Amino acid sequence: MNSSQKKQKSENKNGWFSFLIWLTLALLLRWQVIEPRWIPSGSMLPTLEVKDRILVEKVSPKINFLRKRQLSIESVVVFHPPKQLINAGYDKNSALIKRIVGLPGDKIEVHKGQLIRNDKEINESWRVLPINYEMDAVIIPNHSLWVLGDNRNNSLDSHLWGLLPEGNVIGTAIWRYWPINKFGPIRFPTPQKIRT
């Protein structure tokens, strides 16, 4: 083998080594730091639409859980189904997406079309219609969350199945990357008017 062939073989070996390092880093990022997801249902309308593609940040919920800090109210979280849904037939490895409306110690209720947290009505100016159900007051215990879909009247969420254990949270939805015309951070939608 001449020096040119040895050099080529060495470059190929280094190229594969670099590729494997980058592949490993990419997979670690994908599994441990940030994860792409898509929206399968209309439960988060109008904030997120069916087939939107989002990025889920997975580090801060784990750090908060380990440090016994709470997630933020109104964060949009992706989570594994709680036992109530698994018992009803959901795959334990599936993922759901909702908005946190109650943290440990909060009192959450719904009356006369309004979400009420700790005896104060929550202004949800983006909602087109009032909430069409009543919900008696619930005090959120430690290590639990109360989550609702933004599409309040068409969402399988805590008002139907109850508490979400904090440990079920996979991550926080932070960025929409598709469709391209909505590229950017996930925010509350613009307030809408009821059409008459």
Secondary structure, DSSP 8 states (H G I E B T S, - for coil): --HHHHHHHHHHHHHHHHHHHHHHHHHHIIIIIEEEEE--SSTTTTTS-TT-EEEEE-HHHHHHHHTT----TT-EEEE---HHHHHTT--TT--EEEEEEE-TT-EEEEETTEEEETTEE---TT-SS---S-EEEEE--TTEEEEE-SSGGG--SHHHH--EEGGGEEEEEEEEEESGGG-EE-----------
